[in-house]
Amino acid sequence: MAKPHSRWVCQKCGSVQARWLGRCPDCNEWETLVEEKEPAEAARRPSRGTWIPTSEARPLSQVTSGRFDRIAVPLEELNRVLGGGIVPGSAILIGGDPGIGKSTLLLQVSGLLAQGGRRVLYASGEESAQQVRLRADRLGITGDELYILAETNLSQILGHIEHLKPALAVVDSIQSVYLEDLTASSGSISQVREGAAALLRLAKSTQIPIIIVGHVTKAGAIAGPRVLEHIVDAVLYLEGERFHAYRLLRSVKNRFGSTNEVGVFEMSEGGLAEVTNPSQVFLSERLETAPGSAIAVTMEGTRPILVEVQALASPTSLSLPRRTANGIDYNRLLILAAVLNKRVGLGLATQDIFVNVVGGLKVSEPAADLAVAVAIASSYRNQPVASDLAIVGEIGLSGELRSVGQIDKRLREAAKLGFRRCLVPRVMAEQMHGSQGIDVVCAGSLAEALQVALVRGATG
């Protein structure tokens, strides 16, 4: 039998090289090649015997579309993101920055399911059983149906899952466990890929849902090969600023539901608490008479959320003024500043512009364009925005206002929070089915919208 040989695998892109190189030729990253033992040729050569089928191919007409019962978690925000609950036999990957609350959230979910009479296995490769117990005591989690396993050998974890047959298994984290059959160290490309594949095979064969925790890189992506996200059924990200109390749970992949939903949590001493009314929370500290503040009505999936957009335009002596965006896309801010300068006549070429979405929320939809532009103009002119006005609309490069979707839900949410007027593009007048209990103010251009939104004659 031939002896095993060494190969060099890039820990950034997964490419394989025959010898060590200082720089990966595929992704151009330095010092990312790690040596791994390649299996012998005889072990990798496929068998050439007679093919024996182990599965059956059936016509589509003979395949039954059986329904599956989801496992409802006593956290409605998590159920919302997953599409109604955890699907049996699914593999879920959850990522987030260090210290953002991934382990806390999953231990809470495990404890709630265990208190409901379901057996849960929580396998931690980063903490001892005593450390997990200390966190459970702080969160007030008790119950004999919650099993704690401090283990880094993935083969042992798989064996415990098969033996206990829990209703849910949690592996924290995929970068800390290893397979004995692989010579690479834990956290490497090979270990992460093969470990996730082994967990997925077990989940599908036993119908036991498995939640996998994944670390993220400095760029915000889950560490390891990109194929890790392709293997699992759902990918969730827990986002938020470490110095803010609010956390957002987003779904970027979900084979059993929508990827447009978002769950909102608040970090407290007792763990992550659900925020049932995010709009009221994000507007609780709003100063109504301050220039540079506008209320945008955004959509996160099927949920309308009202957020406060703050802007500050300050004169600068620099030849190249600064543009800083926190919570919105930086390139979108540049476009809006150019439109305000060219189409409205605001002298923003000599102004530093800072834009912030209050609460750490990240707004990506273009429906918040008008609120951002109004906030910038309010700060530049030192005129506050009308306190009873909510703003919805997309801005084009010519300064025109364009329509947005789900306007009825946006108006209903604004009226629920006490806003008496809502500024919308004029092209949407025919799309609205009633005013939803709020006065609708229409504008066709950005200049016309500023005349409506800013309080005339008022100074900050």
TAPETA-V429892 format. One record per residue. RES is the residue in one small letter. OMEGA is omega in whole degrees, -180 to 180 (999 if undefined). Layout:
RES;OMEGA + RES;OMEGA
This chain:
m;-179 + a;180 + k;177 + p;-180 + h;179 + s;173 + r;-177 + w;-174 + v;178 + c;-180 + q;178 + k;-176 + c;177 + g;180 + s;-177 + v;179 + q;-178 + a;180 + r;-178 + w;175 + l;178 + g;-178 + r;-180 + c;-179 + p;-177 + d;-179 + c;176 + n;176 + e;-178 + w;173 + e;179 + t;-179 + l;-179 + v;-177 + e;174 + e;178 + k;179 + e;-180 + p;-178 + a;-177 + e;-180 + a;-180 + a;-178 + r;-176 + r;-179 + p;180 + s;-179 + r;179 + g;180 + t;-179 + w;178 + i;-178 + p;177 + t;179 + s;-175 + e;174 + a;-176 + r;174 + p;-178 + l;-179 + s;-179 + q;179 + v;180 + t;178 + s;-178 + g;180 + r;179 + f;180 + d;179 + r;174 + i;-178 + a;178 + v;179 + p;173 + l;-175 + e;179 + e;177 + l;176 + n;180 + r;-177 + v;-178 + l;180 + g;178 + g;180 + g;-179 + i;180 + v;177 + p;179 + g;-178 + s;175 + a;-175 + i;179 + l;179 + i;-179 + g;-180 + g;-180 + d;177 + p;179 + g;-177 + i;177 + g;-179 + k;-179 + s;178 + t;-180 + l;-178 + l;176 + l;175 + q;179 + v;179 + s;-179 + g;-180 + l;178 + l;179 + a;177 + q;177 + g;176 + g;178 + r;179 + r;-178 + v;176 + l;178 + y;-179 + a;-179 + s;175 + g;-178 + e;-177 + e;175 + s;179 + a;179 + q;178 + q;177 + v;179 + r;178 + l;178 + r;178 + a;177 + d;179 + r;180 + l;-179 + g;-178 + i;177 + t;176 + g;-179 + d;-179 + e;177 + l;-178 + y;180 + i;179 + l;175 + a;-173 + e;176 + t;178 + n;-176 + l;177 + s;176 + q;179 + i;178 + l;178 + g;178 + h;179 + i;179 + e;-178 + h;-177 + l;-176 + k;-178 + p;174 + a;179 + l;176 + a;180 + v;178 + v;-175 + d;4 + s;-178 + i;179 + q;-177 + s;-179 + v;-177 + y;173 + l;-177 + e;-177 + d;-179 + l;-179 + t;-179 + a;-180 + s;180 + s;-177 + g;180 + s;-179 + i;-176 + s;-178 + q;-179 + v;-177 + r;-178 + e;178 + g;178 + a;178 + a;178 + a;177 + l;179 + l;179 + r;179 + l;-180 + a;-179 + k;-177 + s;-178 + t;-177 + q;177 + i;178 + p;-178 + i;176 + i;-177 + i;176 + v;179 + g;176 + h;179 + v;178 + t;178 + k;179 + a;178 + g;179 + a;180 + i;-178 + a;-179 + g;-178 + p;178 + r;180 + v;178 + l;178 + e;178 + h;-177 + i;-172 + v;-179 + d;-178 + a;178 + v;180 + l;176 + y;174 + l;-173 + e;177 + g;176 + e;-178 + r;-179 + f;173 + h;-177 + a;-172 + y;179 + r;179 + l;178 + l;-178 + r;175 + s;178 + v;176 + k;180 + n;180 + r;-176 + f;-179 + g;-178 + s;176 + t;-177 + n;-176 + e;178 + v;176 + g;-177 + v;179 + f;175 + e;180 + m;179 + s;180 + e;179 + g;178 + g;-179 + l;179 + a;-180 + e;175 + v;-176 + t;179 + n;-177 + p;-177 + s;-179 + q;180 + v;-177 + f;-179 + l;-172 + s;-177 + e;-176 + r;174 + l;-168 + e;-174 + t;-177 + a;175 + p;178 + g;-180 + s;179 + a;-178 + i;178 + a;177 + v;-177 + t;178 + m;172 + e;-173 + g;177 + t;-175 + r;173 + p;-179 + i;175 + l;-178 + v;177 + e;177 + v;180 + q;179 + a;177 + l;175 + a;-174 + s;179 + p;-179 + t;176 + s;-179 + l;178 + s;178 + l;-177 + p;-178 + r;173 + r;-178 + t;-179 + a;177 + n;-179 + g;175 + i;-179 + d;-178 + y;-180 + n;177 + r;177 + l;178 + l;180 + i;-178 + l;178 + a;179 + a;179 + v;178 + l;-179 + n;-174 + k;-171 + r;-177 + v;179 + g;177 + l;-179 + g;-177 + l;-180 + a;179 + t;-176 + q;166 + d;-177 + i;177 + f;-179 + v;-178 + n;172 + v;-173 + v;176 + g;-179 + g;180 + l;177 + k;-178 + v;-177 + s;-176 + e;-178 + p;180 + a;179 + a;-178 + d;-175 + l;179 + a;179 + v;-180 + a;178 + v;179 + a;179 + i;179 + a;178 + s;178 + s;-179 + y;-179 + r;-179 + n;177 + q;-180 + p;174 + v;179 + a;-173 + s;-178 + d;-173 + l;169 + a;-170 + i;178 + v;175 + g;175 + e;-177 + i;175 + g;-177 + l;177 + s;-179 + g;179 + e;178 + l;-177 + r;-175 + s;177 + v;-177 + g;174 + q;-177 + i;-179 + d;179 + k;180 + r;180 + l;-180 + r;180 + e;178 + a;178 + a;180 + k;-178 + l;172 + g;178 + f;-177 + r;-179 + r;177 + c;180 + l;-177 + v;175 + p;-178 + r;-178 + v;-178 + m;-177 + a;-179 + e;-177 + q;-176 + m;178 + h;-176 + g;-177 + s;178 + q;177 + g;-178 + i;178 + d;-178 + v;178 + v;-176 + c;177 + a;-178 + g;-178 + s;180 + l;179 + a;178 + e;179 + a;178 + l;177 + q;-180 + v;-170 + a;-173 + l;179 + v;-175 + r;176 + g;-179 + a;176 + t;-176 + g;999
